[in-house]
Amino acid sequence: MQIPSMETLDLHGKRTMIRLDLNVPIKDGLVTSDARIMASLSTIQMALDKGAKVILLSHLGRPDPDHLDGSFSLEPVANRLKEILNKNISFQPDWLEGINDQSNDIILCENVRYQAGEKKNDETLSQKIANLCDVYVMDAFGASHRKHSSTYGVLQYAKQGCIGPLLSNEVSSIKKAIDRPNAPVTAIIGGAKVSSKLGVIERFSSFCDHVIVGGGIANTFLLASGKQVGASLVEPEMVDAANKILQMENVNVPLPVDVRVAKEFSTEAEATIKSIDEVCEDDLILDIGPETTKSYCNIINETKTTIWN
């Protein structure tokens, strides 16, 4: 089924809820990097130009719905949006049972992950979100692989569902890279968990010359290769899946030869560079080392097509 794009729809006077990725870093109540906010501006402006009543929805971090303390609130994002757009932003903490849209303000709903059913793709939550709008726009590419209520379930019940320009452009770029890539091809895949990116890794491994894994994903691949990862973020249950990819003959999956480690995950922690064979049981792998960086740069410099996910 062909999913319509936001550009083709009549949004005049319609409650248009746009699922964005506004998952930005926040410190002391201030946004420290607004790159994702800036990337979303064209979508917001397009909806405004079409005469839509704009409602914005996003997640921020990984809050525990049972223990909310405000540290994952989107209110700082609302304040930054107001500064950038020079428009009134109506931040609504309690939005699920009804949105106050009497004014012409742009509405930003509180963190959707504050809702207990979001990550479970709860059917009731999906229906409630769908009932809040006339048009639901999925434009959060960074969260589009997750089967959550706001990224998947709501589209089963929305009066009109569509994809936004950011998501459309990303999909077009990926399709071009997959269907007509200039070889050699290198995929760079980051993230915390292999389980959330396994399908992507397997797909890219089927046609790429190199697949560089980073973040917590790299730790699981290191463990699968027989290396010590200490107290690092890792998924032992995904070791077999990682090992199958490492054994594939048609793709090179380079792994770190040196890493930056610390004893704790904090801004005050003292980091040291170690060979991957020197990692201790209480070490946290936080980044790759300089030798690994050089190795990866050599691969990328020889690459004609780079896909970064």
C-alpha positions in Angstrom: 0.0 0.0 0.0 1.3 3.4 -1.0 1.5 5.7 2.0 0.7 9.3 1.1 3.1 12.1 1.9 2.2 15.2 3.9 3.0 17.4 0.9 0.1 16.0 -1.1 -2.6 16.5 1.6 -5.0 19.3 2.2 -4.3 20.3 5.9 -6.2 23.5 6.0 -8.1 23.8 9.3 -7.2 20.2 10.2 -5.7 19.1 13.5 -2.4 17.8 12.3 -0.3 15.8 14.7 3.3 15.4 13.7 5.4 12.7 15.3 8.9 14.2 15.3 12.2 13.1 16.8 13.0 15.9 19.3 15.1 13.6 21.4 17.8 16.3 22.2 20.3 16.6 25.0 19.2 18.7 27.9 21.3 20.0 30.8 20.1 22.2 33.6 16.8 22.8 31.8 18.4 24.0 28.6 18.8 22.3 25.2 22.5 21.8 24.6 22.2 20.8 20.9 19.2 21.8 18.8 20.2 20.0 15.7 17.1 17.7 15.7 14.9 20.7 16.4 16.3 22.6 13.5 15.9 19.6 11.2 12.2 19.5 12.0 11.5 23.2 11.3 10.8 22.6 7.6 8.1 20.1 8.4 6.5 22.3 11.0 6.6 25.3 8.6 5.1 23.3 5.8 2.2 22.3 8.0 1.7 25.9 9.1 1.8 27.1 5.5 -0.9 24.6 4.6 -3.1 26.1 7.3 -2.9 23.2 9.7 -3.5 23.3 13.4 -0.1 21.9 14.4 0.3 19.4 17.2 3.8 18.1 17.9 4.6 14.8 19.5 7.9 13.3 20.4 9.8 11.1 22.9 12.8 12.2 25.0 15.2 9.6 26.5 14.0 6.5 28.3 11.8 7.6 31.2 10.2 5.2 33.6 6.5 5.9 33.4 6.1 4.7 37.0 8.8 7.0 38.4 8.6 10.4 36.6 10.6 13.2 38.1 10.5 15.8 35.3 14.1 15.1 34.0 12.8 13.9 30.7 10.2 16.7 30.1 10.0 18.3 26.7 9.3 21.7 28.2 12.9 22.9 27.5 12.2 21.9 23.9 9.1 24.0 23.8 11.1 27.0 25.1 13.7 26.5 22.4 11.1 26.1 19.7 9.5 29.4 20.8 12.9 31.2 20.6 13.6 29.8 17.1 10.2 30.2 15.5 9.3 33.4 17.4 5.8 31.9 17.8 3.7 30.9 20.8 4.2 27.3 21.7 1.5 25.8 23.9 3.2 23.1 26.0 0.7 20.6 27.3 1.7 18.2 30.0 -1.7 16.5 30.2 -2.7 16.0 26.6 -3.9 12.5 26.2 -7.5 13.0 27.3 -7.9 16.1 25.3 -5.9 18.9 23.7 -6.7 22.6 24.2 -6.4 23.8 20.6 -8.6 26.9 20.8 -5.8 29.3 19.9 -3.5 29.4 16.9 -0.5 28.4 18.9 1.7 25.4 18.0 1.0 22.7 20.5 3.8 20.5 21.9 2.7 17.5 23.9 4.7 16.2 26.9 7.0 13.3 26.3 5.0 10.5 24.8 7.1 7.9 26.7 5.5 9.2 29.9 2.6 7.1 28.8 2.9 3.6 30.2 1.7 1.9 27.0 3.8 3.7 24.5 6.7 1.2 24.3 4.3 -1.7 24.4 2.4 -0.5 21.4 -0.7 -0.4 23.6 -3.9 -0.6 21.5 -5.9 1.7 23.7 -3.2 4.3 23.8 -2.8 4.1 20.0 -6.6 4.8 19.6 -6.5 7.7 22.0 -3.6 9.4 20.2 -5.4 8.8 16.8 -8.6 10.4 18.2 -6.7 13.7 18.9 -6.1 14.6 15.3 -7.5 14.6 11.8 -4.2 13.8 10.2 -1.3 11.9 11.7 2.2 12.6 10.2 5.0 10.2 10.9 8.2 12.1 10.5 10.5 10.6 13.1 13.0 8.6 11.1 15.2 7.9 14.1 12.3 6.1 15.8 10.6 4.6 12.8 12.0 1.2 13.4 10.3 0.9 16.8 6.9 -0.7 17.1 5.5 1.7 19.6 2.1 3.3 19.9 3.2 6.7 18.5 5.3 5.3 15.6 3.2 2.3 14.6 0.0 1.6 16.5 -1.6 5.0 15.9 -1.3 4.7 12.2 -3.7 1.7 12.4 -6.4 4.0 13.7 -5.7 7.5 12.4 -8.4 9.1 10.2 -5.6 10.0 7.8 -2.0 8.8 8.1 0.9 10.0 6.1 4.7 10.4 6.2 6.5 13.7 6.5 9.2 15.2 4.3 12.1 14.2 6.6 11.1 10.6 6.7 10.3 10.6 3.0 13.7 12.1 2.1 15.5 9.6 4.3 13.7 6.6 2.8 14.4 7.9 -0.7 18.1 8.3 0.1 18.3 4.8 1.6 16.4 3.3 -1.4 18.9 4.9 -3.8 21.9 3.7 -1.8 20.5 0.1 -1.6 19.2 -0.2 -5.1 21.9 1.6 -7.0 25.0 1.9 -4.8 28.4 2.8 -6.1 30.8 0.2 -4.8 32.6 -0.3 -2.5 29.8 0.2 0.0 30.2 0.8 3.7 27.4 0.8 6.3 28.0 2.5 9.7 25.5 1.3 12.3 25.3 2.7 15.8 23.0 2.2 18.8 22.8 0.6 22.1 21.2 -2.7 21.2 21.8 -5.3 18.5 18.2 -6.5 19.1 16.8 -3.1 17.9 19.0 -3.0 14.8 19.4 -6.7 13.9 17.2 -6.5 10.8 19.1 -3.4 9.6 22.5 -5.1 10.2 21.4 -8.3 8.4 20.0 -6.4 5.4 23.1 -4.2 5.0 25.4 -7.2 5.5 23.8 -8.8 2.5 25.1 -6.2 0.0 27.7 -4.0 1.7 31.4 -4.6 1.5 32.0 -3.3 5.1 29.6 -2.9 8.1 31.1 -0.8 10.9 29.2 -1.2 14.2 29.4 1.3 17.0 28.0 2.1 20.4 26.7 -0.8 22.6 26.2 -2.8 19.4 30.0 -3.1 19.0 30.3 -4.5 22.5 28.0 -7.4 21.7 30.0 -8.1 18.5 33.3 -7.9 20.5 31.9 -10.4 23.0 30.8 -12.6 20.1 34.4 -12.5 18.7 35.7 -13.8 22.1 36.9 -10.4 23.5 36.5 -9.2 27.0 34.1 -6.3 27.3 34.2 -5.9 31.1 31.2 -4.1 32.6 30.2 -2.5 29.3 26.6 -2.3 27.9 26.2 -5.6 26.1 23.5 -8.1 25.1 24.7 -11.6 25.8 21.5 -13.1 24.4 22.4 -11.6 21.0 25.9 -13.0 20.8 24.8 -15.9 18.5 23.1 -13.5 16.1 26.2 -11.3 16.1 28.4 -14.3 15.5 26.4 -15.4 12.5 27.0 -12.0 10.9 30.7 -12.1 11.7 30.9 -15.5 10.0 29.4 -14.1 6.7 32.0 -14.4 3.9 30.7 -11.6 1.7 31.1 -8.8 4.2 33.8 -7.4 6.4 32.8 -6.4 10.0 35.8 -4.7 11.4 35.9 -4.5 15.2 37.8 -2.2 17.6 41.4 -3.0 18.3 41.7 -0.3 21.0 39.1 1.4 23.1 38.6 4.3 25.6 37.5 2.9 28.9 36.5 4.2 32.4 35.4 2.8 35.7 32.1 4.7 35.7 29.8 6.4 33.2 29.9 10.0 34.2 31.3 13.3 32.9 33.9 13.3 35.8 35.2 9.8 34.9 38.8 9.5 33.9 39.1 7.7 30.5 42.1 5.7 29.4 43.0 4.1 26.1 43.5 0.3 26.1 44.1 -2.4 23.6 41.0 -4.5 23.3 42.9 -7.4 24.8 43.7 -5.3 28.0 40.1 -4.6 29.0 39.4 -5.5 32.6 36.3 -6.9 34.2 35.4 -3.5 35.8 36.1 -1.4 32.6 33.3 0.4 30.8 34.0 0.7 27.0 32.9 4.2 26.1 34.4 4.8 22.7 36.9 3.5 20.1 40.6 4.3 20.4 42.9 6.2 18.0 44.1 3.1 16.1 40.6 1.9 15.5 39.7 5.4 14.3 42.5 5.3 11.8 41.4 1.9 10.6 37.8 2.9 10.1 38.9 6.1 8.4 40.9 4.1 5.9 37.9 2.0 5.1 35.6 5.0 4.7 38.2 6.9 2.5 38.1 4.0 0.0 34.4 3.8 0.0 32.2 5.1 -2.8 28.9 4.8 -0.9 28.5 5.3 2.8 25.3 4.5 4.6 25.1 5.8 8.2 22.3 4.6 10.5 
